[in-house]
Amino acid sequence: MLAIFYAIAIGIDITQPARAALFAYALLSGYLIFAAAIVGLTWRSWWRDAQLTGPSHGVDIIVFTALVFVTAGYTSPYFIFFVFLLLAAAIRWGWKETTLTALLLVLLYFATGLLAVTSKVDFELYRFVIRAGHLVTLSLLLIWFGLNQWRSRLYTPAPELLAPPALDQLPLETSLKAAAKSVRAQSGVLVWKPLSREDATACVLRGGELAALRARPAIAGDMPGKPFLFDIAHNRGLTRDDDHNLVAVVPGDIFDPDAPSALGLSEGLAIPIATGTGEGMLILQDMRDLSTDHIDIGEQLGDDVVAHIQRHALLKAAAESAEARSRLSLARDLHDSVVQFLAGAAFRLEAMKRSAATGREIEPELVELKELMLLEQRELRAFITALRGGSDVPMETLVSDLEALASRLSRHWSINCEFTAKTADMTVPTSLNLDAHQLVREAVANAVRHAGAKTVQIMLDVTGDSLRLDFVNDGKEFKGPARQVDMPQSLRERVELAGGTIELSRGMGVTKFSVSLPLEGPQA
């Protein structure tokens, strides 16, 4: 394009070329043919494009110098070609090559000025100095551009990589399809090896659709740290170093020997990816206009794929953690309600068996046990309803429910279970309401089963920002210091998850067990 516009501009401007007209037209014609040849040679070959960058850059510099000389010398209006040369150097390589190009061009410009003086043409020192200053300023700007090397803006991240991942989708499959869509690749492979396993897995994309990989997937043996272009048929490849310069690589030294045939590799872009859980390689093929620009695109694409895989892993870990907490919570609730009730029922049935052996009437006790079972069923339904609703519970409701529960526990365990409370005009969270019920069940059951208690006193109070439950029983003395007594696992876990504290003491023939639970939940 620049060669065409140069030819048109000189053809229109009647004052140009200022000297050596025949040479100028021949130079422009030759340069136009050269530019067209470069386009044709590199149009579908990223390898030839990389190989011809140096020679074509040299030709550009020579043409620039010659055109400046034949078009009014140091005052040439076409010295803007200088900007094209520096931009080309900054895009192709890095700041060092841009600096060398700038120094060479400035020296050539001064040489052209000196040649104009020796050729006895009109020489205006002021204009020459101004133009030289412009060139130096432009050089500094474009060297800065090379230092802050741009990344290709051709890449548009796929929404699938940026959106929150779904647990019902495999992250490797999603990443492969989204990456191929971003760069319009028709086929690709994503090979992944978890750190915890010796073998690798792979996803294959053919014609835009996921396909099964029949051969055993092979991962690259010695992967480079950056994306690279590869051509398996010619065993050649290109990547960039830390200074953004193109560096040749040999695919045969990177891929395992069986990888090309196993994965169906031919020509494309390979992107190494690594996370805290594994490493692998994303390989994209059958892309239109494959060029060295795709190396820069690959770095951005690799970062997006890694972030997508990590987000999926974090989401999966969070879901598994929540599922584990739900299982533990369900296990505690079943233990503190159903299991303890069944233990009490077995306790009552054993007593009835002894009564029947002595000839006593046990029908009234059976009727009472049936009533207790129906009450337990209703309470479990109430728990389920409360869990579904999730609304706060008035303190009066909690007190009345615990009072009714203490009465049932008295009948269920055949003990004297007393409940007292200091009420307050407030509400408590549903979770705290359920914890209080289960703690009362567990504490009374443990006092009867493990300490042989006949009387349990339960006191509820609100102190500051905590709900306090005190249990006093007349059971046998525990062994060892209170701080060393093992609490039942279900009870201890429930209090810890609620953010509460436990106190245990013994004196005057009774055992006191106290629990404090924060009213605002564990975060308090």
FIZA-899792 format. One line per 5 residues: number of its first residue (from 1); for each residue x, y, z of C-alpha. Coordinates in steps of 0.001 Angstrom, whole numbers, padded with zeros to 6 digits. Layout:
NUM> X/Y/Z ~ ...
//
This chain:
1> 000000/000000/000000 ~ 002801/002394/000886 ~ 004610/001652/-002396 ~ 001426/002311/-004392 ~ 000713/005599/-002624
6> 004338/006694/-003051 ~ 004123/006080/-006807 ~ 000820/007965/-007052 ~ 002105/010902/-004967 ~ 005253/011371/-007065
11> 003217/010986/-010263 ~ 000815/013782/-009192 ~ 003417/016180/-007738 ~ 004923/018045/-010691 ~ 007859/019217/-008524
16> 008999/015635/-007847 ~ 011319/013927/-008275 ~ 013687/016852/-007821 ~ 016654/014991/-009354 ~ 017421/011735/-011170
21> 013843/011323/-012401 ~ 014553/008167/-014397 ~ 016255/006562/-011425 ~ 013385/007605/-009107 ~ 010709/006058/-011312
26> 012734/002892/-011768 ~ 013278/002663/-008016 ~ 009573/003103/-007274 ~ 008594/000550/-009901 ~ 011110/-001950/-008593
31> 009971/-001349/-005024 ~ 006340/-001832/-006001 ~ 007204/-005189/-007619 ~ 009260/-006138/-004565 ~ 006375/-005299/-002197
36> 003921/-007331/-004286 ~ 006342/-010278/-004301 ~ 006670/-010125/-000504 ~ 002883/-010136/-000163 ~ 002579/-013165/-002410
41> 005341/-015120/-000688 ~ 004135/-014507/002852 ~ 000355/-014506/002332 ~ -000113/-018105/003485 ~ 003242/-018834/005100
46> 004059/-017598/008583 ~ 007474/-019238/008269 ~ 008488/-017292/005121 ~ 007036/-014165/006692 ~ 009403/-014569/009646
51> 012376/-015480/007440 ~ 011930/-012455/005151 ~ 011499/-009826/007863 ~ 015219/-009025/008038 ~ 015901/-008813/004264
56> 012732/-006821/003567 ~ 013566/-004433/006404 ~ 016965/-003828/004860 ~ 015403/-003145/001450 ~ 012940/-000708/003065
61> 015821/001251/004625 ~ 017700/001439/001326 ~ 014569/002611/-000539 ~ 013869/005228/002148 ~ 017359/006674/001832
66> 017237/006743/-001959 ~ 013768/008327/-002086 ~ 014748/011042/000371 ~ 017760/011859/-001817 ~ 015876/012028/-005122
71> 012889/013961/-003697 ~ 014381/017258/-002506 ~ 017005/015657/-000240 ~ 016859/016522/003432 ~ 013696/018625/002852
76> 011841/015717/001209 ~ 008125/015652/002062 ~ 008285/011855/001921 ~ 010516/011410/004930 ~ 007398/010149/006790
81> 008506/006768/005429 ~ 010811/006941/008434 ~ 007805/006331/010734 ~ 006813/003214/008815 ~ 010290/001748/009216
86> 010384/002292/012972 ~ 006869/000912/013441 ~ 007808/-002156/011420 ~ 010856/-002733/013627 ~ 008851/-002245/016843
91> 006119/-004677/015734 ~ 008465/-007292/014299 ~ 011033/-007313/017107 ~ 011531/-005217/020227 ~ 012967/-001966/021493
96> 016612/-002894/020832 ~ 016052/-003463/017113 ~ 013888/-000332/016963 ~ 016716/001673/018509 ~ 019264/000300/016041
101> 016940/001094/013132 ~ 016409/004633/014425 ~ 020162/005250/014786 ~ 020836/003921/011305 ~ 018095/006046/009732
106> 019203/009209/011507 ~ 022786/008617/010340 ~ 021579/008031/006769 ~ 019523/011220/006929 ~ 022583/013201/008012
111> 024562/011537/005256 ~ 021920/012653/002772 ~ 022239/016222/004067 ~ 025993/016145/003708 ~ 025613/014763/000190
116> 023280/017652/-000623 ~ 025946/020116/000550 ~ 028671/018502/-001506 ~ 026332/018403/-004538 ~ 026109/022218/-004415
121> 022335/022245/-003989 ~ 020561/024848/-001923 ~ 021167/023915/001672 ~ 019045/025421/004459 ~ 020681/024628/007775
126> 017629/025668/009794 ~ 015240/023300/007953 ~ 017805/020516/008097 ~ 018127/020853/011895 ~ 014339/021011/012338
131> 013848/017842/010256 ~ 016628/016080/012153 ~ 014954/017048/015428 ~ 011670/015614/014155 ~ 013372/012342/013325
136> 014993/012107/016762 ~ 011671/012861/018490 ~ 009838/010254/016434 ~ 012615/007780/017165 ~ 012247/008242/020914
141> 008462/007857/020717 ~ 008660/004658/018697 ~ 011433/003212/020876 ~ 009079/003756/023796 ~ 006437/001977/021744
146> 008819/-000955/021367 ~ 009569/-000994/025098 ~ 005848/-001206/025846 ~ 005224/-003801/023172 ~ 001561/-004078/022255
151> -000397/-007260/022274 ~ -002488/-008073/019259 ~ -005985/-006643/019372 ~ -007258/-009250/016913 ~ -008123/-011541/019809
156> -011608/-011276/021310 ~ -012079/-013463/024409 ~ -014921/-015937/024107 ~ -017810/-015297/026541 ~ -017588/-018939/027651
161> -014117/-018306/029108 ~ -015114/-015134/030931 ~ -018510/-016288/032219 ~ -018796/-018188/035536 ~ -018168/-021895/034829
166> -020935/-024481/035171 ~ -020308/-027596/037235 ~ -022235/-029762/034772 ~ -019723/-028933/032004 ~ -016167/-030220/031723
171> -013701/-027292/031839 ~ -011374/-028875/029258 ~ -014144/-029244/026690 ~ -015468/-025742/027332 ~ -011970/-024248/027119
176> -011146/-026021/023852 ~ -014363/-025008/022089 ~ -014172/-021415/023323 ~ -010488/-021054/022378 ~ -011106/-022429/018883
181> -014036/-020032/018469 ~ -011887/-017060/019522 ~ -009308/-017587/016770 ~ -011669/-019299/014268 ~ -009834/-022619/014381
186> -011646/-025594/012851 ~ -009830/-028259/014856 ~ -007765/-028571/017987 ~ -006648/-030685/020904 ~ -006381/-029941/024605
191> -004064/-032386/026380 ~ -004167/-032256/030181 ~ -002153/-034104/032807 ~ -003227/-033705/036456 ~ -000385/-033521/038960
196> -001861/-036461/040866 ~ -001776/-038813/037848 ~ 000839/-040265/035538 ~ -001278/-040415/032390 ~ -002880/-037571/030459
201> -006373/-036987/029136 ~ -007333/-035160/025973 ~ -010246/-033414/024311 ~ -010347/-033344/020496 ~ -012169/-030870/018263
206> -012863/-031791/014638 ~ -014913/-029603/012344 ~ -016191/-027562/015261 ~ -017477/-030657/017115 ~ -015951/-032568/019997
211> -014723/-036043/019098 ~ -013296/-039027/020943 ~ -009555/-039611/020977 ~ -008954/-043278/020269 ~ -005188/-043249/020649
216> -003547/-042714/024004 ~ -003031/-038952/024469 ~ 000572/-037790/024568 ~ 001685/-034593/026247 ~ 004680/-032546/025189
221> 007867/-033749/026802 ~ 009736/-030438/027192 ~ 007258/-027621/026780 ~ 008488/-024043/026200 ~ 007194/-021327/028420
226> 005428/-019424/025651 ~ 003089/-020231/022750 ~ 004699/-021269/019481 ~ 003774/-021905/015858 ~ 004644/-025328/014483
231> 004819/-027081/011137 ~ 005195/-030831/011639 ~ 005832/-031674/007963 ~ 008886/-029393/007814 ~ 009809/-029793/011521
236> 010001/-026054/012121 ~ 008454/-023614/014515 ~ 008611/-020081/015895 ~ 008156/-018483/019293 ~ 009174/-015206/020919
241> 011811/-014580/023557 ~ 011519/-012191/026494 ~ 012529/-009269/024239 ~ 009713/-010087/021811 ~ 012087/-011308/019132
246> 011142/-014272/016958 ~ 013109/-017404/017826 ~ 013123/-020653/015855 ~ 012143/-023863/017653 ~ 012138/-027482/016528
251> 008786/-029262/017097 ~ 010609/-032605/017133 ~ 012436/-031480/020279 ~ 009201/-030334/021952 ~ 006549/-032948/021183
256> 006808/-036579/022197 ~ 007615/-038794/019202 ~ 004115/-040289/019125 ~ 002300/-036976/019629 ~ 001872/-035888/015965
261> 000256/-039157/014877 ~ -001681/-039706/018107 ~ -003098/-036176/018192 ~ -003336/-035588/014433 ~ -000946/-032634/014409
266> 000048/-030872/011209 ~ 000352/-027069/011444 ~ -000988/-024609/013958 ~ -000551/-022834/017279 ~ 000474/-024600/020516
271> -000176/-022891/023857 ~ 001297/-024309/027100 ~ -001078/-024064/030068 ~ -000388/-024791/033725 ~ -002340/-024417/036952
276> -001870/-025559/040520 ~ -003627/-028848/039715 ~ -001948/-029861/036462 ~ -000358/-028873/033185 ~ -001049/-029406/029532
281> -001075/-027923/026068 ~ -003770/-026313/023949 ~ -003205/-026962/020233 ~ -005277/-025136/017599 ~ -005170/-025977/013873
286> -006873/-025147/010565 ~ -006885/-021392/011216 ~ -007234/-018825/008485 ~ -004396/-016338/008057 ~ -002108/-018075/010532
291> 000766/-015689/011273 ~ 003282/-014714/013917 ~ 000616/-012425/015387 ~ -001014/-015570/016751 ~ 001929/-016052/019125
296> 000870/-012878/020942 ~ -002767/-013924/020751 ~ -001802/-017293/022233 ~ -000431/-015679/025401 ~ -003748/-013931/026087
301> -005751/-016993/025131 ~ -003640/-019203/027413 ~ -004215/-016849/030354 ~ -007984/-016963/029755 ~ -008020/-020775/029554
306> -005959/-021104/032748 ~ -008289/-018679/034560 ~ -011340/-020634/033344 ~ -009913/-023970/034558 ~ -008953/-022461/037919
311> -012382/-020883/038398 ~ -014021/-024246/037656 ~ -011702/-025982/040155 ~ -012487/-023402/042852 ~ -016217/-023655/042197
316> -016051/-027449/042341 ~ -014065/-027351/045587 ~ -016572/-024930/047099 ~ -019476/-027153/046023 ~ -017798/-030245/047452
321> -017067/-028400/050690 ~ -020687/-027248/050946 ~ -021859/-030780/050190 ~ -019560/-032173/052893 ~ -020853/-029621/055414
326> -024426/-030537/054484 ~ -023695/-034225/055004 ~ -022106/-033571/058403 ~ -024974/-031321/059423 ~ -027517/-033929/058342
331> -025593/-036627/060207 ~ -025566/-034530/063387 ~ -029262/-033746/063097 ~ -030139/-037413/062555 ~ -027984/-038393/065518
336> -029321/-035723/067862 ~ -032963/-036281/066953 ~ -033842/-039600/065339 ~ -031011/-041709/066792 ~ -031413/-040327/070302
341> -035184/-040767/070131 ~ -034788/-044373/069029 ~ -032288/-044914/071838 ~ -034860/-043555/074285 ~ -037562/-045726/072737
346> -035326/-048775/073191 ~ -034756/-047661/076779 ~ -038532/-047514/077380 ~ -039197/-050833/075645 ~ -036583/-052552/077800
351> -038332/-051171/080884 ~ -041689/-052397/079556 ~ -040199/-055833/078980 ~ -039147/-056022/082613 ~ -042579/-054778/083708
356> -044329/-057405/081577 ~ -042186/-060125/083168 ~ -043520/-059107/086553 ~ -047120/-059186/085330 ~ -047675/-055409/085240
361> -049970/-053843/082629 ~ -047864/-052211/079898 ~ -050607/-051002/077566 ~ -050672/-047451/079039 ~ -046922/-047199/078509
366> -047264/-048391/074911 ~ -049943/-045755/074309 ~ -047670/-043087/075773 ~ -044738/-044237/073609 ~ -046974/-044047/070549
371> -047967/-040482/071464 ~ -044314/-039546/071888 ~ -043511/-040982/068470 ~ -046298/-038919/066891 ~ -045019/-035809/068657
376> -041512/-036543/067395 ~ -042848/-036900/063861 ~ -044593/-033529/064071 ~ -041445/-031863/065382 ~ -039344/-033293/062550
381> -041862/-031904/060067 ~ -041642/-028544/061805 ~ -037849/-028651/061476 ~ -038086/-029372/057756 ~ -040566/-026513/057288
386> -038294/-024135/059203 ~ -035300/-025128/057072 ~ -037265/-024503/053881 ~ -038533/-021154/055069 ~ -035343/-019851/056628
391> -037083/-016992/058486 ~ -036168/-015870/062008 ~ -038020/-017297/065000 ~ -039459/-015172/067864 ~ -037846/-015827/071233
396> -041271/-016656/072733 ~ -041666/-019451/070173 ~ -038216/-020856/070988 ~ -038960/-020842/074717 ~ -042344/-022541/074339
401> -040910/-025157/071963 ~ -038013/-025985/074305 ~ -040415/-026190/077258 ~ -042569/-028671/075341 ~ -039442/-030595/074302
406> -038279/-030859/077942 ~ -041681/-032247/078888 ~ -041482/-034896/076157 ~ -037925/-035810/077134 ~ -039089/-036287/080714
411> -041670/-038814/079589 ~ -039410/-040353/076957 ~ -036452/-041019/079279 ~ -038552/-041444/082443 ~ -036666/-038663/084262
416> -037430/-035282/085763 ~ -036502/-032697/083104 ~ -037198/-029090/084125 ~ -036939/-026062/081874 ~ -036743/-022375/082834
421> -036004/-019326/080712 ~ -035491/-015586/080890 ~ -037396/-014326/077871 ~ -036516/-011290/075757 ~ -038405/-009410/073059
426> -036308/-010487/070092 ~ -035939/-013029/067296 ~ -033292/-015668/066699 ~ -032063/-017121/063382 ~ -033556/-020412/062201
431> -030160/-022108/062436 ~ -029794/-021051/066075 ~ -033316/-022275/066819 ~ -032495/-025703/065359 ~ -029136/-025851/067175
436> -030823/-025102/070514 ~ -033336/-027926/070009 ~ -030692/-030451/069046 ~ -028381/-029421/071905 ~ -031179/-029973/074433
441> -031889/-033418/072996 ~ -028214/-034400/072958 ~ -027405/-033043/076426 ~ -030377/-034791/078084 ~ -029715/-038073/076265
446> -026032/-038044/077251 ~ -026878/-037243/080875 ~ -029242/-040231/081065 ~ -027301/-042758/079007 ~ -023736/-042006/080134
451> -024140/-040484/083593 ~ -027334/-042238/084706 ~ -028984/-038929/085648 ~ -032496/-038889/087096 ~ -032925/-035117/087041
456> -031861/-032582/084424 ~ -032428/-028850/084830 ~ -032286/-026697/081679 ~ -031933/-022912/081885 ~ -032016/-020552/078891
461> -030807/-016973/079048 ~ -029670/-014188/076706 ~ -026421/-012540/077822 ~ -025145/-009734/075655 ~ -024929/-011016/072105
466> -025119/-014724/073008 ~ -027755/-017323/073753 ~ -026751/-019408/076801 ~ -028016/-022866/077707 ~ -027120/-024362/081119
471> -027702/-028064/081873 ~ -027418/-029342/085437 ~ -027791/-033081/086081 ~ -027410/-035309/089106 ~ -025569/-038058/087249
476> -022340/-039720/088281 ~ -019096/-037801/088434 ~ -016953/-037645/085297 ~ -013351/-038809/085512 ~ -010424/-036402/085233
481> -010284/-032595/084930 ~ -013173/-030948/083115 ~ -010935/-029595/080353 ~ -009785/-033144/079541 ~ -013234/-034742/079404
486> -014110/-035788/075850 ~ -017314/-034162/074653 ~ -019572/-036179/072325 ~ -018413/-035526/068744 ~ -021833/-034512/067432
491> -022328/-032003/070233 ~ -018810/-030552/069974 ~ -019022/-030130/066174 ~ -022398/-028420/066393 ~ -021156/-025871/068915
496> -017930/-025205/066991 ~ -019734/-024657/063669 ~ -022154/-022286/065380 ~ -019179/-020291/066714 ~ -020044/-021077/070320
501> -018187/-022167/073455 ~ -018571/-025048/075932 ~ -018014/-025080/079707 ~ -018090/-028150/081966 ~ -017817/-028220/085741
506> -018590/-030487/088701 ~ -019518/-029593/092263 ~ -021911/-030329/095118 ~ -022887/-033672/093579 ~ -024058/-032257/090245
511> -022548/-031705/086808 ~ -023042/-028388/085024 ~ -022715/-028214/081270 ~ -023026/-024765/079614 ~ -023165/-023727/075982
516> -022991/-020161/074613 ~ -024043/-019523/071001 ~ -023671/-016125/069225 ~ -027003/-014650/068208 ~ -025620/-013431/064870
521> -024180/-016786/063821 ~ -020570/-018005/063427 ~ -019334/-014712/061904 ~ -020055/-012931/065220
//
